[in-house]
């Protein structure tokens, strides 16, 4: 039996890589004053039908539960966040700065960097409509990537603003009912030839020349406040401004951004934007808060880390550290097993990572296992009892230690080699 297409088994090394990414994410989010929360994996299908937009709805893992409810496994977290905020907003002082690491499910065509499940770091600020909040999130996103060893040569944050199109469309006589279709054409501008775009634009009564003139002017002036704040933080070199980016999700209302690897080998590493009306809509008008956020996926980030040597080295060292044992207890005489277990317990109580053979084994085999497990020290329980032979597996140095002095001696050796 194989796992389903697009679903991953996490073997120990994969789990260690995942833990590494999650740990860096949590560390940086806390540095920015964000607190962690979570929601349910299963939600009413309607939540996404109403809020996420047709692309995600077509990818839902949805079914009827035993209580005849139409339910879906979460494809993203933002609708859940809006629902939770609408229900609990009185309990918290605004602005809220929340992060979460949900596993999300989308029935997509499986390829490198795109699976049917992925983990997503979500970071959102609720209750602040300043451009300062937008920039705070862009800065957080950049710092998350720098933290894993990626630099300005490796990724770019492409920033746009849907509000600019809200100005342009009425000027061209395009009504709100046609906005989504028009933005769909804009979304493909970077990828399609002008000859292909022209007839599509003409359907909306817009000429290529008019569109290009708008882009040239608006790109310059529209982003001045963001540009200035990013410059102050010395983050401008990570960013590009481009109104052609509109993003697929239906609920964005203002600034939107996406992060890509510079060579564009992968799908987006992260994406987000402002969704100032979503909470209002979900609470049927009872609650109204501006909001802005983004999500970063573990799949693309993991692929990119493997591509960039400095980032890969950082991750490999961290993984090694997660696996490495500090002490292996070698039980040379079976009658010493109870004494060994007592001392192993004491060492573990002191916080050391300790292992030993659960069944009798030859001494040479036990030393071999100690090395395979990356143990730094081996403690031999044998003829020398009540003394123990302590061996440094890196240097080969050996010494005899009275059993009651073992914890102190281990502490000295491990700290001197840290
Ligand atoms: P999104 O752009 O749909 O945004 O997803 C965010 C990130 O999740 C993507 O950039 C990508 O790295 C990762 N991702 C999405 N789908 C897959 C997949 N099938 N396989 C692997 N990785 C994937 C959102 O989900 C918004 N809710 C983000 C947001 C938060 N906006 C405001 N707050």
Boltz pocket constraint, residues with backbone or C-beta under 6 A from the ligand:
constraints:
  - pocket:
      binder: B
      contacts: [[A, 75], [A, 76], [A, 77], [A, 78], [A, 106], [A, 108], [A, 113], [A, 114], [A, 115], [A, 116], [A, 117], [A, 118], [A, 119], [A, 120], [A, 122], [A, 123], [A, 124], [A, 249], [A, 259], [A, 267], [A, 268], [A, 269], [A, 270], [A, 271], [A, 272], [A, 273], [A, 292], [A, 293], [A, 294], [A, 295], [A, 296], [A, 297], [A, 298], [A, 299], [A, 300]]
      max_distance: 6.0
